[in-house]
Every structure is written in structure tokens, then in C-alpha cells.
Amino acid sequence: MRLPRLRVLVLVAMVLATLGTLGWWAFGPPGVAVELTQRSWRMEVVVERLRAETGSDWCDELPEGAFDISRRVVADPTGRRAQPGEHCRYTVLAWRRSWIAKTEGGPDTPPDWPRPPLRMAPPGEPGSERLGKREAFYEIALSDGGDHVWTCRVTLQRWQQLRVGMRFRVPVDRFGTADCPAMYESRL
């Protein structure tokens, strides 16, 4: 008589455990439990170089500063111009992205913009460099304690508030990509 009761108790325990697991999965806190393991920053400045570029266009539509102009009379292949017109080949100086200067650090070093040495050419000649667009990145590394590590970008203000060892819950999609903006602090 005791054996059937034991089987029923085992069966009830298994059903309750399964329901508990399913309930936690469906109604428990969303996301993956993670711990902040690293804080880092990176500052980037695009360095642009003045380059001589060649181009061609109708002579009455040349860009400002065009030089070394060669002309020829041609018919418009698109048909927008009724009569043959002067078509020009030219050279123009243009600022183009050349390379990116970077500085990197962590919470122990204050963020600082790079100060790369710039080439200077005589005015109006190619070869000079100038600083262009600046971007600052404040990142945190989050680990689930296993093989998964996610890197999230945050604002400077949020980055300054965070500390290594803090715990969070981060929604992760089925491809393993963390939804960093939806991250919230957990009380584990």
C-alpha cells in the first residue's frame, strides 16, 4: 500500500517541479542574469587629408576650385542638352578620410581625445591633414558567468555610475544578441 503512495508523491513532486520551472520561465524576471566585468572607453578622431581628385562634368557645372581643365565638345548621351556642349576633365582638391586616431582606457584613466601629429603642406597643395569627426564610446562588458560575454555601449553619465561587480538582467534574443538599452539592474 505504501508503494502506490510513494509513486503518487514522486509524480506530484515532478509535476510541481515542472510547473514551477515553466512558471519561472513564463512569469519570472525577463532576460539573462549578468555581471558587469569591465568598463572601458575609446575616443576616435577621423583625420582627413587634402587630396587631388580628377573628375569630369559639363564645363558650365564644374565644382568650385577646379583646375587643370581640359575641354572637348561632345553631344549629351542622356539627351538633356539639345546641342553639343563643352565637356571638361578637371582636378579638384578635396578633404577625404585618411585614418582614425584612437585613445583607449578604463575607469582608472580619464577619457582624453587623441592628439595626432598632422602633416602640413603649403597652402593650396595636397597632403595637408586636419581633424574631422569625433566619436566617444563608453562600453561595459557583461558576463553570464559562463561562455557568454556581451559588450554594451552606454552614455558617459551611465558609464560613470556603473561599477564592476554590479548585476543586471539583459534581454537576449534567440541569436544571442543582447538588447543593451533594455538592460535593468537586478536585485540578485
N, C-alpha and C positions, 0 to 999 in steps of 0.2 A: 504494500500500500504506500510505503514511503517513496518508492522509486517513481511512480507517476507524478507525485507532488514535486519531487526534485526536478523532473523533466519540465513540468509546467513553470516552476520558478526560474529555471535556466532559460526557457523560451521567453518568459515575460521579461527577464533581465536583458536578453538580446534585443527584443523588440524596443524596450525603453532606451537602450544604448543607441540603437539605430535611429529612433525618433529624435533623441537628443542631438545626435550628430547632424541629422538633417535639419532640425530646428536651428541649431547654431549656424549651419551653413546658410540657411534661408533668411533667418531673422537676426543673426549676430552682427557684430560691427563689420562694415564693409572693408575691403582692402586687405593687404598683406601687412603684417606687423614687421616693422623695420627699425633699425637703429642707425642714427647718424654716426658715421665712422670717420669722416674727413670733411674739412671746409677748405676751399681754395678760391683764388681769384686769378683772373687773367685780363690784362689790358692790351688792346691791339690798336695800332695806328697804321693806316694804309699810307705807304709812301708812293707818291706819284712822280713820274719822270716826264719831262718835256721831250716829246719825240717828233721827228719829221715824218709825216704820213702823206702818201700820194692818194689822189682821188681823181675822179672825172665827173663833169657835170656840164650843163649848158653854161656858156660864158656869162650870161646875164644872171645866173643863180649861184655864183661862186661864193664860198664861205669867206668871212672876213679874215684878212691876213694871208690869203693865198698868194703864193709866189712860184717862180719857175713855171710860168704858164705857157703851154704850147696849144695852138689853136688849129682847128680844121673845120671845114664846112661839111655838114652831113644832114641827111634827111632824118626826121624823127621816126624811129621804128615803131613807136606807140601810136603815131598818128595824131597826137595832141597839137603839134605845131604844123600848120598848113605848108609853110615854106621851109626849105632847108635853112639851118641856122648854124651858128658857131658853137662847136663843142670843144671844151677845154680839158686838158690834163694839167694837174697842178700839184703843188706841195703845200702843206699847211702844218704849222706847229700845234700839237695838241697834248694836253696832260692826260697820261694814261697810268693806270695802276701798275706798279713795278714790283713791289714786295710789301710784306707786312712786318712791322716791328712789334715785338711782344715782350711783356714782362709778366712774370707769374710769381705767385707766393701763396702763403697760407695765413692763418689767423695771427701768427706771430710777427708778420711783416705788413706794414700799412700799404694798401694799394697805391701804386705810383705809375704814371704814364711813362712809356718808353721815350727816351731822348736819343733817337738815332742820329748818327752823323749824316749830313746831307751834302750831296755834290752840288757845286755851284759852277755854272758855265757863264760865259759872257752873255749879257742881255741879248735876247733875240736869237740865241743859238740853242740847238737841242742839247740835252744832257743834264740840265738842272733838275733838282729834286725838290719836292715840297711835301709837307704833311697834309694828308687828306682826312678821310672819315675816321672817327674814333669810336671804339666799342669797348665796353666793360662787361665782363662776365663774372658773376658770383655763383659758384657751384658748390653743391654738397653731395657727398657720396652716402648712399643708404644701402644697408645690407640686411638681408633677412636672416643672417646667421648661418646660411648655407652657401650655395654656389652663386646666388643671385646678388648682384650689386647694381644699383641704379644711380645715375648721375642726374641731378635736377638743378636747373638754373633758377635762382631766386633773386629778388631785389636786394640792393645793398642794405636797406633797412632790415629786411628779414634775415639776411646773412649775418648781420651784426648781432641779432638776437639769439641765434642758434648756437648750440654748444655740442661738442662731441659727447656721445652717450645718450642724447635725447632720443625718445622713442616716438614713432609715428605709425599711422596706418596709411598706406598708399594704395589706391585702386590700381590694379594691374589687369590689362586686357588679356585675351586668350593667346596673344602673340608674345606676351612677356614685356610689353611696353608699359611703363609706369605713367600714370596721369598725375604729374607733379603738381599742377595747380590745385588739384583736388585733395592734396595731402593735408591731413589734420593731425594735431598732436593727440596721442592716446595716453590714457592713464593706466599703463600696464603695471 
